[in-house]
């Protein structure tokens, strides 16, 4: 028998491996996690969730879902719903009711499941959740409106759907007890809403108040917020069962929209933690599937899945977006994406156990039907949603754009040559005169500080994937690089050198390369050098390499050439920096700055991809 510590380690490592495989193949990780869980569970019998975690299994799942919901709601910006608020409201109200009723009717008519279980199944079908939606959006990259609608719907519908499921369960429980007390069910609903909203708002506002006044040191903010999520979730559930999900959602929503609270470090930590939890939970829950009961559903189950995917969801989206400012492609993509995930699997498993204890021997069918929909929607949508988004023009543009800090002559010159080579460029500067010069040159520009709250709220960075810090101020460049490393990743952040090669800065004063990304064009090519060369008449030149004219030939022909960019035959932009390994070959285009021979100096550089 395999030791539990090895199984736990394998669970985490395999989850990370699935995330990497998702990045490599551009297929949502949920698909790999789901089938891995089935493989190690019912197929090969390596993983037994209840044996591994014992009585802590469902508490672990519940706490994991709470963290995922909190992280998702923390990133919800109320300003985003200015134009899509009505659609979101309709989806979590009208859409929720339509989905629940139609799913219940279809399950009762098409399968042998009792109507009581069909009602529970209908309630569970309203849930999707950020654990499934977020990884899919990261891979599919839908248009901003579709992405925001799906994100908001996925986060808000989880506590609503879970509450609806609990209400249906309470009614069934009272019915099997010999009476059907609608008043008791209504009281449960009011308690869940009251406790969830009150506790979520109180703790969210209170924690934000402490953060604004710097009463919690930064080094324990992440662990404090995690502990608070656990406390609010468990405390709310202790007062009224299933109110915890609503509590943590409201808490994250309140905290995430408080002015003056810096949540960047917390969001970064929670995103990593959520990814780890999503990976673990999907494998654990999928490993519990009863394959025999699942296969017994046969063609009736398959028909139910098809109707949920191609009839109920499109009908729901059509009703909820009748007067919305959405084009056909965006509506099609909204109709296409409706996966079920962790919350549906966890709630169905828990409710089935409780109903079985009440004497409903067909309760395990609830789990089988739920997993049928989970597997079907996740598999189908993961494999097809990106193609549908591309076909109906509902995708973001590729992240080929470059955001540049600075609208000075050097930044403008670099932006112009990139624009001529079909790259999207946006300049940002707090100098009105420099921004005006950029606009007169036909360059997209933003007037203001790129790392200000105004820029964070109003600057649309969709389609931008790299950042260049091109100002003469060293500290400004490094601060901007540190900020945008979280947005674009450290590998896509570049900072121009502002130090003379004759001056050796103290290692204590220098900003770590880890934070400021690559040095743009290499350490020897400083901002002052670029400005001087441009002022003295140096020109940008685009040269296409061939078998008869190599990079070495270009450097020999122009002794004073400075190599800046390389564009591959596929149109990918690469930057010349120190200590690199990329070697442009025939078919590549080299963008260089050619200077007069008397001003040229030896500038030998290596290249990085």
Secondary structure, 3 states (H helix, E strand, C coil): CCCHHHHHHHHHHHHHHHHHHHHHHCCCHHHHHHHHHHHHHHHCCCCCHHHHHCCHHHHHHHHHHHHHHHHHHHCCCHHHHHCCHHHHHHHHCHHHHHHHHHHHHHHHHHCCCCHHHHHHHHHHCCCCCHHHHHHHHHHHCECHHHHHHHHHHHHHHHHHHHHHHHHHHHHHHHHHCCCCCHHHHHHHHHHHHHHHHHHHHHHHHHHHHHHHCCCCCHHHHHHHHHHHHHHHHHHHHHHCCCCHHHHHHHHHHHHHCCCCCCCHHHHHHHHHHHHHHHHHHHHHHHCCCCHHHHHCCHHHHHHHHHHHHHHHHHHHHHHHCCCCCCCHHHHHHHHHCCCCCHHHHHHHHHHHHHHHHCCCCCCHHHHHHHHHHHHHHHHHHHHHHHHHHHHCCCECCCCCEEEEECCCHHHHHHHHHHHHCCCCEEEEECCHHHHHHHHHCCCEEEECCCCCHHHHHHCCCCCEEEEEECCCCHHHHHHHHHHHHHHHCHHHEEEEECCCCCCCCCCCCCCCHHHHCEEECCCCCEHHHHHHHHHCCCEEEEEECECCECHHHHHHHCCCCEEEEEECCCCCEEECCCCCCCCCCCCCEEEEEECCCCCCCCCCCCCCC
